[in-house]
Amino acid sequence: MGIEEKIPDSIILTSLDKMVNWARKRSMWPLGFGLACCAIEMISTFSPHFDLARYGMEVMRPSPRQADLMIVAGRVSMKMAPVVKTLYEQMPNPKWVISMGACASCGGVFNNYAILQGVDRIIPVDIFVPGCPPRPEQLMDGILKLQEKLEKESLKDERTEWGRKTV
Amino acid sequence: MSTESKTITLNMGPQHPSTHGVLRVILELDGETVVKAEPVLGYLHTGIEKTMESKLYYKALPCTDRMDYLAPMSNNLGYSLAVEKLMDIEVPEKVKWARVCLAELTRVNSHLVWLGTHALDIGAMSMLLYTFRDRESIIDVYEACGGQRMMTSYIRIGGLAHDLPVDFDKRVRNIIKQVENGLEDYETLLTNNEIFINRTKDVAVISAEDAINWSLTGPMLRGSGIKHDLRKANPYTGYENFDFEVCVGKKGDAYDRYVLRVEEIRQSLRIMKQALDGMPEGPYLAHVPGVVLPPKEDVLYKMESMIFHFKIITEGFKSPKGAVYQALESPKGEIGFYINSDGTNKPNRVRVRPPSMINLGSLPKLVEGRMFSDVITAIGSIDIVLGEVDR
């Protein structure tokens, strides 16, 4: 009835936002970067038993320049905090952060002088995954939640210096 | 144009996929030859020892899991044995056998992760997939025991947290079979692999004399040909009842350590079989009212047990004054727990002798004068866990 009838079969009409988000969602490359215990569960998630490749994110990039997702897996010590921040700043936009585990999210059991009480004090976090360490299924759930969240983003959104849209 | 040669300084880490976490090494290179290597530690310093000092004896236990997170049960065992020594607690026979079985299961777990990551570092990508496949079944047993995949805190002061799961015997026997088959796969992939041999033979060599002088322990020491294993030299938790061999290498290079660790997995499987065959019946906790938590079933139905449970959880138990040191053979080497008590319900000082950290001290010795790419092999073959190095 509408314009669809006039165009050939091989053309699909969609909005730019939807197409970009669809592409971003299915090809998110995490930064290969583990801190502590959670990193082992992160490797388990990538290994054959759980196989994260099903969601199009099995390509771990050792260099922050090529990554768009940072999974902060483990406790962030005071000495490591500046390094984590530098790594985040080195990642190109658009970029997302998952804080994996209790230690990265809030300090966990280590409420002491050495551990940063939550990585969201230095970098903006999109998804917090609880657990000590979280099961691979929990991390996967976090990643799927992030993909849902990503679908709502728009190219028109303004980006602040923290790489986050203003609310 | 000047012809004098200059060295360059290269910073490796703390974010580097081959440093097994957050190790940083400052390398001084002359072309591709390493002139000087300096490990920089502390990027994962967690203050675990100090945190343990601020907690009751019971509540300090979960902190030990998070040190060497590839071998959590070994750490639990070390701490529990140290407190049992301090409090003079004798554990039931079944607990000893179960602990041996679990400690060996942990050794297999740790060595499998080591094998996968070490091979991955030097180019054999597929190893990680196979070792993690087998590791997953061990993790399932952990989960059945303690309800958690990695940080089980299953070995407690005076015994175990719960009784062993009903199908423990069957599950562990399946794992033994699976890992035995798996070992054949790994050896087919690596032992005669030309690339693997070229990258590990005569690399990261340490002589027997140096190994002793640097106070190395575990596979690092045995790889150089010294037959020292605390399970034989100073048996704990009933290792004297088990029949197994202490494997040694010859030259002390990375390849020897690979062969040694694979052989250690075999010996661990042997010990596990013996432990399952001879597992006695009996209680899973020592009966020491006021010190050891009563079994959960009793807490729900018996008045006295409930009172003790409440008292131990809220105010803990008072320890006699003194100091104890308990060492055991963890997958990485000798892990030791030193507890100094001043007679209160909290430890006055806890100090851990971390095998990874002391083994890591030999890194400059292993790589100086060698090629740059050997640094990766050396770090891998030391088998470090940064959680334990920095604590």
Boltz contact constraints between the chains, C-beta under 6 A:
constraints:
  - contact:
      token1: [A, 32]
      token2: [B, 17]
      max_distance: 6.0
  - contact:
      token1: [A, 33]
      token2: [B, 15]
      max_distance: 6.0
  - contact:
      token1: [A, 36]
      token2: [B, 44]
      max_distance: 6.0
  - contact:
      token1: [A, 36]
      token2: [B, 387]
      max_distance: 6.0
  - contact:
      token1: [A, 37]
      token2: [B, 69]
      max_distance: 6.0
  - contact:
      token1: [A, 47]
      token2: [B, 132]
      max_distance: 6.0
  - contact:
      token1: [A, 48]
      token2: [B, 129]
      max_distance: 6.0
  - contact:
      token1: [A, 48]
      token2: [B, 133]
      max_distance: 6.0
  - contact:
      token1: [A, 49]
      token2: [B, 136]
      max_distance: 6.0
  - contact:
      token1: [A, 62]
      token2: [B, 17]
      max_distance: 6.0
  - contact:
      token1: [A, 75]
      token2: [B, 46]
      max_distance: 6.0
  - contact:
      token1: [A, 77]
      token2: [B, 44]
      max_distance: 6.0
  - contact:
      token1: [A, 77]
      token2: [B, 45]
      max_distance: 6.0
  - contact:
      token1: [A, 79]
      token2: [B, 42]
      max_distance: 6.0
  - contact:
      token1: [A, 79]
      token2: [B, 43]
      max_distance: 6.0
  - contact:
      token1: [A, 80]
      token2: [B, 43]
      max_distance: 6.0
  - contact:
      token1: [A, 83]
      token2: [B, 14]
      max_distance: 6.0
  - contact:
      token1: [A, 87]
      token2: [B, 15]
      max_distance: 6.0
  - contact:
      token1: [A, 110]
      token2: [B, 46]
      max_distance: 6.0
  - contact:
      token1: [A, 112]
      token2: [B, 47]
      max_distance: 6.0
  - contact:
      token1: [A, 112]
      token2: [B, 51]
      max_distance: 6.0
  - contact:
      token1: [A, 113]
      token2: [B, 47]
      max_distance: 6.0
  - contact:
      token1: [A, 114]
      token2: [B, 45]
      max_distance: 6.0
  - contact:
      token1: [A, 114]
      token2: [B, 46]
      max_distance: 6.0
  - contact:
      token1: [A, 114]
      token2: [B, 47]
      max_distance: 6.0
  - contact:
      token1: [A, 115]
      token2: [B, 46]
      max_distance: 6.0
  - contact:
      token1: [A, 133]
      token2: [B, 150]
      max_distance: 6.0
